[in-house]
Amino acid sequence: MAAVEIPISEQHAFLDLAKAFEWDKLKHRIDMNPALVSVQPSGREGALRWSALHQAAYGGSADMVNYLLRKHAVPEALTSDGKTPLEVAKTAEVKAILRTFMSTPEVHRLMSDPGVGKLSKSPKCTKKLVKHSKASVMKVAKAKKKVKQINKTVAKGQRAKALVYSGRYVRTSGGLKKETLTKNKKGKIVSARKQALSKIVAFNNIKRWLEAFKQAREDLGIKGFVPVKKGSALYAATRKIYDSHSRS
């Protein structure tokens, strides 16, 4: 199946997995339908969504970036504001992988092609390319070694909370750790403390009305469910008690 034949809903579902860094599920989708690897449907406002390679580069997953490149993901893909996966990458390791791939595309695409045997046996591969590829591999290896020495503790940017919640970083720049984060009803990662405070504030906004409603039911002798319709006796009694408490 070609990318244009894939239903838009399926493309969005695929990119939602990439946005949530669900790499195992993403690999399964690609294995089932390789044409998904570089899809970029338009979002609600008409802007192009980030490709899976953009999300893997932003999330700092070197393994997933390598996997997507082997599956022929397009490293030159652009976001709606003209950024490539290399430009949104957050780690030196991922940047080195993308730079190496883009600087020697012939070598790496031959290496990623399962139909080609050893690189040295390919008719398209000259000794110069083999030498270049070995140097590139060494460059990536050095970059990986350097990144391992960097203390990956602080996550920054718009998705810092999601990166910490997924366990990739220890804390955000604001000091939030995984145990202080939670998911809200919309699936967004937020501060657990702020969420709890917002619930308290929301309840305090209707607390006096609930107390007035309860008092009005007792005064009118109402039992069981009775809707508070505007203009009804229950509504009028509740409003009267509520307004008197507000003035006091």
Backbone torsions as a table, in degrees:
resi	resn	phi	psi	omega
1	MET	NA	132.2	176.9
2	ALA	-78.9	160.4	-177.5
3	ALA	-59.5	-38.1	-177.9
4	VAL	-67.9	-18.4	-179.2
5	GLU	-89.5	-8.7	-179.4
6	ILE	-78.3	130.2	178.9
7	PRO	-56.4	142.6	-178.4
8	ILE	-59.0	-38.3	-179.9
9	SER	-61.9	-37.8	179.0
10	GLU	-69.3	-36.5	177.4
11	GLN	-64.3	-43.5	179.3
12	HIS	-65.8	-39.6	178.6
13	ALA	-62.9	-38.9	177.6
14	PHE	-63.0	-45.8	-178.8
15	LEU	-72.7	-25.1	174.0
16	ASP	-65.2	-37.0	176.4
17	LEU	-65.4	-40.5	178.7
18	ALA	-64.9	-40.4	-179.4
19	LYS	-64.9	-32.5	179.9
20	ALA	-88.5	3.7	-179.8
21	PHE	60.3	35.5	177.3
22	GLU	-87.7	76.1	-170.3
23	TRP	-66.6	-40.6	-178.9
24	ASP	-62.1	-44.3	178.8
25	LYS	-66.4	-35.8	179.9
26	LEU	-64.7	-44.4	179.1
27	LYS	-61.3	-39.9	179.6
28	HIS	-62.5	-42.2	178.9
29	ARG	-63.0	-41.4	-178.7
30	ILE	-67.8	-39.8	177.8
31	ASP	-62.4	-34.8	179.5
32	MET	-76.5	-34.5	-178.5
33	ASN	-145.8	89.4	-176.6
34	PRO	-58.2	-23.1	-178.4
35	ALA	-67.5	-12.9	179.4
36	LEU	-73.1	-18.1	-166.7
37	VAL	-54.9	-32.5	-176.1
38	SER	-123.4	20.7	-178.2
39	VAL	-66.4	145.7	177.8
40	GLN	-146.0	73.1	178.7
41	PRO	-69.8	163.2	178.6
42	SER	-78.6	144.7	178.3
43	GLY	-83.7	-165.2	-176.5
44	ARG	-62.8	-36.8	-176.7
45	GLU	-93.4	10.5	177.0
46	GLY	89.3	-4.6	179.8
47	ALA	-82.4	146.5	178.4
48	LEU	-66.4	138.4	176.7
49	ARG	-79.6	158.4	175.6
50	TRP	-66.6	140.3	175.3
51	SER	-73.5	168.5	178.3
52	ALA	-61.4	-34.4	178.9
53	LEU	-67.9	-37.0	174.8
54	HIS	-59.0	-46.8	-176.7
55	GLN	-66.4	-41.1	179.6
56	ALA	-65.6	-39.6	178.6
57	ALA	-66.7	-42.3	179.1
58	TYR	-65.9	-38.8	-179.2
59	GLY	-75.9	-9.7	177.4
60	GLY	77.2	22.6	-179.8
61	SER	-90.7	98.0	-179.5
62	ALA	-64.8	-38.5	-179.6
63	ASP	-62.2	-43.0	-178.5
64	MET	-71.3	-35.7	177.0
65	VAL	-62.1	-46.1	177.4
66	ASN	-60.3	-42.7	-179.3
67	TYR	-62.4	-46.6	-178.9
68	LEU	-64.7	-38.4	177.5
69	LEU	-66.1	-38.3	176.5
70	ARG	-64.9	-28.3	179.4
71	LYS	-89.9	14.9	174.9
72	HIS	71.5	33.3	170.5
73	ALA	-64.8	149.5	-176.0
74	VAL	-87.9	110.8	-179.0
75	PRO	-72.5	-15.9	179.8
76	GLU	-93.3	6.8	-179.2
77	ALA	-59.5	143.9	-176.5
78	LEU	-115.6	146.8	171.7
79	THR	-81.9	178.1	-179.6
80	SER	-63.4	-25.3	177.1
81	ASP	-99.8	18.2	170.6
82	GLY	80.2	26.7	-179.4
83	LYS	-104.2	139.2	177.2
84	THR	-89.2	167.6	174.9
85	PRO	-55.7	-35.8	178.4
86	LEU	-61.9	-37.5	-176.3
87	GLU	-75.8	-19.5	178.2
88	VAL	-102.1	-4.4	-179.3
89	ALA	-62.2	142.4	-175.2
90	LYS	-105.3	-16.2	-176.8
91	THR	-119.3	153.6	179.9
92	ALA	-65.0	-34.0	-178.8
93	GLU	-63.5	-48.2	-180.0
94	VAL	-64.9	-40.8	178.6
95	LYS	-61.2	-39.8	179.6
96	ALA	-65.4	-40.0	179.8
97	ILE	-63.1	-46.9	-178.1
98	LEU	-67.3	-41.1	178.9
99	ARG	-62.7	-42.8	-179.1
100	THR	-64.5	-43.6	-179.9
101	PHE	-63.5	-43.0	-177.2
102	MET	-74.6	-24.6	179.4
103	SER	-81.3	-26.4	178.9
104	THR	-131.1	61.0	-175.9
105	PRO	-61.5	-34.4	-177.9
106	GLU	-61.7	-46.2	-178.1
107	VAL	-64.7	-49.6	-173.7
108	HIS	-70.0	-33.6	178.4
109	ARG	-72.7	-30.8	173.4
110	LEU	-67.5	-39.9	179.4
111	MET	-65.6	-32.8	-178.1
112	SER	-83.5	-10.0	-178.4
113	ASP	-83.2	113.7	-178.7
114	PRO	-66.4	-17.6	-179.4
115	GLY	-79.4	-12.3	179.2
116	VAL	-98.1	133.9	-179.5
117	GLY	-76.4	-132.2	177.5
118	LYS	-67.5	144.7	-176.3
119	LEU	-57.9	-37.7	-176.6
120	SER	-68.9	-17.1	-178.5
121	LYS	-91.3	-10.2	-178.5
122	SER	-71.9	134.4	179.7
123	PRO	-64.9	-22.2	-179.3
124	LYS	-83.0	-11.7	-173.4
125	CYS	-97.9	113.1	177.5
126	THR	-90.5	169.9	178.2
127	LYS	-61.4	-33.5	-179.7
128	LYS	-64.6	-41.7	178.9
129	LEU	-66.3	-39.3	178.5
130	VAL	-61.6	-44.1	179.3
131	LYS	-63.2	-41.1	179.1
132	HIS	-63.9	-41.3	-178.7
133	SER	-65.2	-39.0	179.0
134	LYS	-64.0	-40.5	178.3
135	ALA	-65.1	-37.3	179.4
136	SER	-66.7	-41.6	178.3
137	VAL	-61.5	-41.2	178.3
138	MET	-63.8	-38.1	-179.9
139	LYS	-64.3	-43.3	178.3
140	VAL	-64.8	-40.9	179.7
141	ALA	-61.5	-41.7	178.4
142	LYS	-65.4	-38.8	179.6
143	ALA	-64.6	-40.4	178.0
144	LYS	-62.4	-42.9	179.7
145	LYS	-62.2	-40.2	-179.2
146	LYS	-67.1	-41.4	-178.3
147	VAL	-66.0	-34.0	-179.9
148	LYS	-63.2	-27.1	-179.2
149	GLN	-81.2	-14.6	-179.8
150	ILE	-81.0	134.7	-179.5
151	ASN	-80.4	103.4	-179.3
152	LYS	-83.8	85.3	-177.7
153	THR	-118.4	-40.1	-173.1
154	VAL	-103.7	122.2	176.9
155	ALA	-96.2	136.6	-179.8
156	LYS	-127.3	163.0	176.8
157	GLY	101.3	-177.7	-175.8
158	GLN	-64.8	-28.4	-177.2
159	ARG	-106.4	24.9	-178.1
160	ALA	-59.4	-44.2	-178.5
161	LYS	-62.7	-41.1	-179.7
162	ALA	-65.3	-38.5	179.3
163	LEU	-66.1	-39.3	178.1
164	VAL	-70.5	-42.1	-178.9
165	TYR	-63.6	-32.9	179.2
166	SER	-79.7	-7.4	176.7
167	GLY	91.3	7.4	-178.0
168	ARG	-79.8	-26.3	178.0
169	TYR	-131.7	161.2	-177.2
170	VAL	-80.1	-44.1	-177.1
171	ARG	-153.2	166.1	174.8
172	THR	-87.2	171.7	178.6
173	SER	-65.0	-20.3	177.8
174	GLY	-88.2	-0.5	177.0
175	GLY	93.9	6.6	-179.8
176	LEU	-79.4	130.3	177.3
177	LYS	-106.8	174.4	-174.9
178	LYS	-59.0	-40.6	-177.6
179	GLU	-70.4	-13.4	178.5
180	THR	-101.0	8.9	-180.0
181	LEU	-114.7	157.2	178.4
182	THR	-154.9	168.0	177.2
183	LYS	-97.4	135.0	174.8
184	ASN	-88.3	-175.7	-176.0
185	LYS	-62.7	-26.4	-179.9
186	LYS	-87.0	0.3	-180.0
187	GLY	85.6	6.7	-180.0
188	LYS	-86.4	141.6	178.6
189	ILE	-81.4	122.0	-177.4
190	VAL	-134.7	170.4	176.2
191	SER	-70.5	128.3	-179.8
192	ALA	-63.8	-37.5	-179.5
193	ARG	-65.2	-45.0	-179.9
194	LYS	-66.3	-35.8	178.7
195	GLN	-64.3	-43.0	179.2
196	ALA	-63.9	-41.9	179.3
197	LEU	-64.8	-38.1	-179.6
198	SER	-65.8	-34.3	177.6
199	LYS	-67.5	-39.4	178.4
200	ILE	-64.3	-44.6	179.3
201	VAL	-62.7	-41.8	-179.7
202	ALA	-63.1	-41.0	179.6
203	PHE	-68.1	-40.5	-179.8
204	ASN	-61.8	-28.1	179.3
205	ASN	-67.7	-25.3	-178.3
206	ILE	-115.7	2.3	-175.6
207	LYS	-60.1	-48.2	-177.9
208	ARG	-64.4	-34.9	177.6
209	TRP	-66.4	-41.5	179.2
210	LEU	-64.0	-40.5	178.5
211	GLU	-65.4	-40.3	178.1
212	ALA	-65.6	-40.0	178.6
213	PHE	-62.5	-43.6	179.6
214	LYS	-63.5	-42.4	179.2
215	GLN	-66.0	-38.6	179.8
216	ALA	-65.3	-39.5	177.8
217	ARG	-62.2	-41.5	179.2
218	GLU	-66.2	-42.4	-179.3
219	ASP	-63.6	-37.5	-178.7
220	LEU	-87.8	-5.8	179.8
221	GLY	69.3	32.2	-177.8
222	ILE	-85.8	133.7	175.5
223	LYS	-127.7	149.5	-178.6
224	GLY	80.6	-174.4	-176.3
225	PHE	-78.7	126.0	174.4
226	VAL	-138.4	119.8	-179.0
227	PRO	-69.1	147.0	179.2
228	VAL	-94.2	82.6	179.7
229	LYS	-87.2	142.0	179.4
230	LYS	-63.3	127.3	-178.1
231	GLY	100.5	-13.3	178.7
232	SER	-79.0	164.7	-179.6
233	ALA	-63.7	-38.0	-179.8
234	LEU	-65.3	-40.9	179.7
235	TYR	-66.1	-42.6	-178.7
236	ALA	-63.3	-42.1	179.7
237	ALA	-66.1	-41.9	179.4
238	THR	-63.7	-42.9	-178.6
239	ARG	-64.8	-38.6	-179.0
240	LYS	-64.0	-44.7	179.5
241	ILE	-66.4	-41.8	-179.2
242	TYR	-62.0	-44.9	-178.8
243	ASP	-67.1	-36.6	-179.8
244	SER	-67.5	-37.2	177.9
245	HIS	-69.4	-34.7	-178.9
246	SER	-66.4	-40.1	-179.2
247	ARG	-70.4	-32.8	-179.9
248	SER	-78.1	NA	NA
